[in-house]
Amino acid sequence: MLDYLRLEVRRTLRDTGFVVFGIGMPVLMYLLFTNLGASGEDAGAWKTSAMVGMAAYGALGAALGTGTAVADDRAHGWLRQLRVTPLTPRQVVTGRALSGSVTVLPAIAAVLTAGALINGVRMDAWQWVALVLLLWLGALPFTLLGLGNGYRLSTQTTGVVNMICNMGLAVIGGLWFPSELFPGWLRTVSDYTPAHSFADLGWSTAEGAAPGATTVLVLCGWLLLFGAYAASSYRRSARTV
C-alpha cells in the first residue's frame, strides 16, 4: 500500500503540466490580483484574504487533477493491471485519494510562501500551521469528486469536466473575488458551495478564529456526497475495465 502511494505521488510530481499549472498558476494569479492597484489601508487585509483564496484554488485544482490521472490510467490499462495485484479495490481508491491529498500540499505551500515573502503577509506561527493543515484536509472532498469523474468518464471528458468544476466552484465560491461583491441571491448560494466552505476554513484561521459550525457541516456534507459519487463511479468502472 505504501509503495503504491509513493508511486502515485512521484508520478504526479513528475508531471510538468501539474507543476506549471497546478502550482505556478495560482501563485501568478495571486500576485497579479494583489499587486495591480492594491493600495491603502485595506491592501494588507486583501493580500491575506486573497492568499487564502488562491491557496484554496490551487489545492482545488490539484485535488481534481487526480481524477484526470485516473482516467488516463483507465485508457492505458493501468487499472486493469492493478486488479490482478494483491491490492483490494478499497486500497486502490484509498491510495489514490491519499496521493491526491499529498499533491495538494505544493500548491498550498507555494501560494502561502508568496504571500509571506513577496506580499509581506504576517500571521502568528500557529496560524500558518493551522492554515496548511486545514486546507490540506479540507481538499479531500474535491479529490473524491475528481476520482469520481476519472472513474466514470473518458480522459478528454474528465479533463473538460474537471476544468469546468475547478473554474465554476472557484468563482461561485468566492476564491477569486470576495462573495460580498455578489448579488444577494448569489451570495446565499455561494455560502453553501463546497469551495466557499473550504476557503472559509482558511479565512477564519487568518482572522484568528475557529471555523464556524455551519462551515464544517456544509463541507462534511459535500464530503459524503462526493465520496458516494467516487464509490459509485469505481464500482461502475469495475464492470467495464
PyMOL commands that set and color helices and strands:
alter all, ss='L'
color gray80, all
select helices_A, chain A and resi 2-13+16-35+43-75+78-83+89-117+125-138+140-152+155-172+179-181+184-191+194-206+213-238
alter helices_A, ss='H'
color red, helices_A
deselect
rebuild
show_as cartoon
